[in-house]
Amino acid sequence: MKNEIISLTPELVSELNFLARYDLDTQQEGFKIHHEADPVLKQAVQRLFDKSLITQADGGYLTALGREVAEHIQSALTILNTN
């Protein structure tokens, strides 16, 4: 079986950027995306909810799976942003 290369689409980048915003030092903080927010952000948040990574279609908290994904994203960003 050949490994398929996954590319970073604009939609995926929007999702990654949103997950990178979560403060992993606490589970008491979430996000509320308002109806007048950028449509690209609202769509990304809806996709994350559909993937069971966050608790609400308009933000909310990370699920257990979402927290794991956010930890990996934030670790990767820390490594990649190191000079």
Wavefront OBJ file of the C-alpha trace (Angstrom):
o trace
v 0.000 0.000 0.000
v 1.442 3.318 -1.085
v 1.401 6.245 1.357
v -0.785 9.075 0.138
v 0.639 12.559 0.539
v -1.766 14.813 2.393
v -1.582 18.437 1.344
v -2.515 21.448 3.412
v -5.657 22.855 1.869
v -6.891 26.315 2.900
v -9.721 24.594 4.784
v -7.333 22.385 6.725
v -5.089 25.347 7.534
v -8.116 27.196 8.949
v -8.915 24.220 11.172
v -5.302 23.902 12.326
v -5.120 27.613 13.105
v -8.264 27.423 15.215
v -7.052 24.408 17.195
v -3.710 26.125 17.758
v -5.522 28.934 19.639
v -6.646 26.721 22.512
v -4.869 27.179 25.850
v -3.805 23.657 26.760
v -2.849 24.681 30.296
v -6.523 24.760 31.265
v -9.667 22.909 30.322
v -11.820 25.751 31.637
v -11.480 28.007 28.593
v -13.282 27.560 25.320
v -14.331 29.694 22.366
v -17.617 31.186 21.238
v -17.692 32.089 17.545
v -20.293 34.782 16.952
v -22.655 34.826 13.994
v -20.897 37.872 12.497
v -17.482 36.134 12.498
v -15.555 35.525 9.286
v -17.390 32.835 7.276
v -14.110 30.948 6.736
v -13.662 30.689 10.512
v -17.280 29.652 11.069
v -16.963 26.912 8.445
v -13.699 25.656 9.980
v -15.303 25.495 13.416
v -18.301 23.604 12.026
v -15.963 21.056 10.387
v -14.077 20.583 13.663
v -17.387 19.988 15.439
v -18.429 17.512 12.735
v -15.130 15.672 13.330
v -15.864 15.549 17.103
v -12.823 17.663 17.968
v -14.792 20.430 19.713
v -17.989 20.329 21.770
v -20.134 22.926 19.990
v -20.810 23.908 16.376
v -19.893 27.487 17.340
v -16.741 26.667 19.303
v -16.957 25.363 22.818
v -14.310 23.209 24.409
v -11.942 20.611 23.070
v -13.084 17.010 23.250
v -10.554 14.421 24.431
v -9.660 13.733 20.793
v -9.549 17.463 20.031
v -7.168 18.055 22.922
v -4.856 15.331 21.625
v -4.900 16.845 18.129
v -4.340 20.374 19.508
v -1.366 19.122 21.553
v 0.240 17.655 18.430
v -0.436 20.801 16.391
v 0.978 23.088 19.043
v 4.050 20.861 19.483
v 4.667 20.837 15.731
v 4.291 24.613 15.532
v 6.732 25.074 18.408
v 9.296 22.899 16.655
v 8.786 24.490 13.238
v 8.957 28.045 14.615
v 12.291 27.413 16.362
v 15.260 29.062 14.676
l 1 2 3 4 5 6 7 8 9 10 11 12 13 14 15 16 17 18 19 20 21 22 23 24 25 26 27 28 29 30 31 32 33 34 35 36 37 38 39 40 41 42 43 44 45 46 47 48 49 50 51 52 53 54 55 56 57 58 59 60 61 62 63 64 65 66 67 68 69 70 71 72 73 74 75 76 77 78 79 80 81 82 83
